[in-house]
Amino acid sequence: MSKGGGYRSIAVIGALMLAAALVAPIASAQGQKVLRFIPQADLRILDPITTTAYITRNHGYMVYDTLFATDAKFQVQPQMVDKYEISKDQLTYTFTLRDGLKFHDGQPVRSADCIASVERWAKRDALGQKLAEATESWKAVNDKTFTLKLKRPFPLTLEALAKPSSNVPFIMPERIAKTDAFTNITDPTGSGPFKFVKEEWVPGNKVVYVKNTDYVPRKEPPSWAAGGKVVKVDRVEWIYIPDSATAAAALNAGEVDWWEQMPPDLIPVLAKNKSVKVENIDPLGSMGLLRFNFLYPPFNNQKMRQALLYVIDQNDYVLGIAGNAKNGHPCYSYFTCGTPLASEVGAEPLKGKRDFEKAKQLIKESGYKGEKIVIIDATDQPIVHSQSLLTLETLRKLGLNAEVQAGDWGTLITRRASKEPIDKGGWSIFHTWLVGPDVTSPAVNFAVRGNGQKAWFGWPDDAKIEELREAWFAATDAASSKKAAEAVQARAFDFVPYIPTAQFILPTAYRTNLSGVIIAPVTFMWNVEKH
């Protein structure tokens, strides 16, 4: 399919989908305040524990709640928890739930639900796994009070339970949370501020949520994921529009209220409309990355991975993702630039001038035999698509047998879980991005881990990185923490679990009749009012 023909057909499909999505709810939504929202991707997976995809995380925040939450000052605040106590020896935490917590099926939220949910989350999340290693037991005292007993003090316990981004320790009913942590749940019953309307969910088209009238918000003002989650609309419709021109036209015309994430080339178009506000609501920005598949040639070879460090130019990726240098910059760190653990230790191969001869020498030393390299791409995700095309161009300049296999984001996040070889639908490289809070330390940066089959998609296996992460957790002050993080990074630039490609900001756009949009690295839909 030609590029032009492909995009024209996508535009037509997008227009038809938009029409279908907008017509259907008119009768049912009469007299209701309906917030129509274009999400960053199609919602395919409902389980925020089995995937780190941000579209599923955002869905999670709609329907679930958390025991604790992180506010805009990076402080941990109680959320579902009313009060808690920590023993003097730092080994026993006692939690008591707030009054009035109910699941969407009318059942009260119990201690058993919280324990099962946290235990399931801890099997998949990098920080959760560390908490689990330090845990002796979780026990219900009664239906509203439960305890966590540790084998040894774990200073990041509350930070883990308040983790703001993927994976978030959302609380589910015990019957659902007992599902194997590697099997997707399909029942979206939560206790959060919105209810998922499963019968109106049309994958590839529309997701519908309605206000949970039984939800009891906290009294504090909202701040990131903390505080009062007060819902000010009756219904939220996520309308998936893969073609950006169709999405921009819909927002300009007032057919939708809010577009989560737009490609940079359309910012000037939308900024001209006085009824549309283009705003950066992400204070830290995001980090782009290139992820390898470690299970098969050629990137199961360390020298092949190192070769790419010498030819990736982050300046190209900044422009590809963000459109201009105002919305991004290089970041030669495995930890979010602008945060305490960021550094350029070990980054010389990536930071220096591109060296194709050095890269070709490493490729030769790796014994590369012309194996096909498949980059799985998502054309409906500008962040992913621009990176994929840049990487393909670089690989071909190196004389590698590379190709892009394009689909949509929903397909990519499903396919990246495959451990099959290339000829059976596997992959070699995928691109994605992580929001700033997901990359601030060795505790939360799940992509840097080297724990093999338990690792994030790509499954790198490196005992040295894990040993250095352990040393970071053992650090007792800021200086030793910084030194330990630098050791993790130095090893990462040698082992290359992934390549950081850029730090960038993509603004959001919404109609000026909306107010209350929360400034945060995650898109939250409570507190938003439609006038």
Secondary structure, 3 states (H helix, E strand, C coil): CCHHHHHHHHHHHHHHHHHHHHHCCCCCCCCCCEEEEECCCCCCCCCCCCCCCHHHHHHHHHHCCECEEECCCCCEEECCEEEEEECCCCCEEEEEECCCCECCCCCECCHHHHHHHHHHHHCCCHHHHHHHHHEEEEEECCCCEEEEEECCCCCCHHHHHCCCCCCCCECCCHHHHCCCCCCCCCCCCCCCCEEECHHHCECCCEEEEEECCCCCCCCCCCECCECCCCCCCCEEEEECCCCHHHHHHHHHCCCCCEECCCCHHHHHHHHCCCCEEEECCCCCCEEEEEEECCCCCCCCCHHHHHHHHCCCCHHHHHHHHHCCHHHEECCCCCCCCCCCCCCCCCCHHHHCCCCHHHHHHHHHHHCCCCCCEEEEEECCCHHHHHHHHHHHHHHHHCCCCEEEEEECHHHHHHHCCCCCCHHHCCCCEEEEEEEHHHHCCCCCCHHHCCEHHHCCCCCCECHHHHHHHHHHHCCCCHHHHHHHHHHHHHHHHHHCCEEEEEEECCCEEEECCEECCCCCCCCCCCCCEEC
